[in-house]
Amino acid sequence: MTTEGDQPVPPGSRRPGGRTARTRAAVRDAVLTGLAEHGYPALTVEYVAEHSGVHKTTLYRRWGSLEGLVADALDLAGEDAWTPPDTGSLDGDLRALAREVVDSFSDPAVAAAPTAFVGAAFQSERAAEALRAFYTERFTRCEAVVERALARGDAPQGTDAGAVVRAVSAPLFLRLFVTREPLDAALADQSARATLAAVAAGAFAPPPDAG
């Protein structure tokens, strides 16, 4: 949950523009910079105040705590206009999704903040909830690639769109955040091919005797 003024504002609700929006964006940018430079353990409200130009008292009044600042930065990140790829085939769409994951984490400067968010989620339940909400919303957008495939007849009816889009990125996130192995385009394509084969085999559809 984030706050504007003194009133709580549920994530995803419409927020006012103008000065309030500019303040929130400045605070978000300061949080992202701090996470990228120092990681969650070393990030402080004082740092956010200094780098955002927003007084510490205001930060505490509006966001409550450092956890609230981090959670709101993730909430704001989820309000972008990103849309999933539309290549005309499920194969192409899955490859494009997988390659976006690789591209997003290939540049250390770009990857620093999202990596820090993941680290914060292991240390703060509120950050974990915000991260979960962010990826839930992002995966929901990605489901369109499977819905289009179902409409074309390129996937078995009943295929779980959410499971498919999670499956294509899961091996990549394993390498990024668990085994800490390098990623490249070939691994992205491999993950896409494996997911496509599982879709074709009906792995994400109900078994024939279900129900």
N, C-alpha and C positions, 0 to 999 in steps of 0.2 A: 504494500500500500504506500502511496506517496501522498504528500500533503501540499496544498497550495494555500497560502495564508495560514490560518489556524484550523482549517477544516480538512479532514481526510478526503482524498480523491481516489476512488478505486482505479487500479490499473486498467488502461484501455478506454476509460471514459474521455469525453471531449474536454479539453482544457482551454482556458482562455489564452488569447495571444497577447501581443503587446509587451509591456515591461515584464510581466510575470513570466512569459515564455522566454524572453531573453535571459532573465535571471536563471531560470531552470536550465537553459542550454549552457550558460557559462559555468554553472555548478557541475553539470554533466561532463563538460570538457575537462574541468579541473580534476574530477574523479578519475576519468579515463587516463589523463596524463600521470596522475599520482600512481595509479595501479600499474601503468606501463613502466614507470621509472623505479618504483620502490616495492611494488607488490602489496597485497592486502595487509600483512602484518605491520608494515611501516607507514601505512597511510593514516593520516590524522585529520580531524576536523579543522585544525589550525592550518594544515597544508591546503585544504580545499578553500578555506576562507582567503588565504593569501593569494592563491592563483585564480580564484574566480572573482575577487573584488567584492564578495558578499560577506557581510559581517558575521562573525562566528555566532553571535546571539540569534541572528536571523536563521542561520543554518539549523541550529538546535530547535528553534521554534517551528520551522516548516518541516524539517525532515527527522527531527527527534534524536538521531544518533548517526554514527558513521555507517552502521548497517542500513539505515534508511536512505542515506545518500547513495550507497552502492546499489541498493535495490531499485531506486528511482532511475539511476543511470542505465540500468538494464531495461527497465520499463520504457524509457525514452528511446533506447536503441531499437526496441521492437516496433516503433511507430514509423519506421521508414517505408519507402514505396517499393521495396524490392519485390520482384515477382519471379516465379520459377521459370526455367527455360522452356521454350516450346519449339523443338526442332522438327516436329512432325512424326517422331517415332518414340516409343518408350526407351529403346536402346539409346538413342541420341540424348534424350532427356536425362536418363540416369547417368550417362557419362558426363554430361554437362554439370549435373549436381555434384557428382564426386569430384570433378576437377575444380569446382568452385571452392570446395573444402580445402583442397590442396593449395590452390592459389591464395586463399585467405590466410593460411598459416605458413606460407613459404617465405614471406617477407617478415623478418623479426620485428621490425618497427610496427607493422600492421598487426602482427599476431600477439604482441605484448599485452595489450589490454584484454582481449578475449581470453587469453591464457590465464591472466590474473583473475578474471571473473571466475573461472573454473576453480582456481586455487582458493578464492574467497568462499566458494560454496562449501568447501570442506571445513571451513572454520566458523562459518556463520549460518545458522539455520534460515535466517531471513534472506541472506544472499542465495542460499540454495533454493529457496522457494521462488525467488525472482528469476534465477537461471532456469529453473524448470518451466516456469511460465513463458519465458522468452523462447525456449526451444519448442515447447508445445505449440506456441503460436506459429513459429517458423515452419515446423513440420506440417502444420495444418495447411499453410499456404502451398507447400510442396505436394500435397496430395492431389493437386490439380493434374500433375503429370500422369498419375495412375488413372484418374477419372477420365482423362482424354483417351488413354489406352483402352479402357473398358468400353468407351463409346465406339472406338474403332474396331473392337473385337480382338485387340492385341493382348488381352489378359483374360484369364478365366473369370467368369462372373462370380461375384462374391469375394474377389481378391481384396484383402485388407490394405487399403491405400496407406494408412499410417504406418503399418508394419513394413511395407515396401520401402518407403522413403527413409525410415530409420535404418533399415538393413543396409542400404547403399553407403551410408556414412559411418556405420558402426565400426567396421574394421579400421577405418581411417582415424577415428577418434581414439580407438584402442592404441594405435601406434603413437598418436600425438600425446596422449595424457597418461598412458599406463606404461607401455614399454619404451616410450621415448625414442622410437625408431624414425629414421628419415622417411619422407613421403616424396613421391613424384607422380607424374602423369600416368606412367605405366601402372602404378598401384591403384590409382583412381579408376582407370579403365578396367583393371582386374576386378575391383569391387563391383563395378557396374555390371560386368559380364556375369559374375556369380549371382548377383541379385536378379538379373534378367532370366537366368537359367532356372532359378528357384521359382520365379513368377510363372514361367512356362510349365514347370512341373507341378504347379498347383500348391506349392508349399505355403502360400499365403491365402489360400481359399479354403473354405470349409471342406472337410472330407466328404466323399460321396454319400456316406451313410449318416451324415450328421442330421439330426432332427428326425 
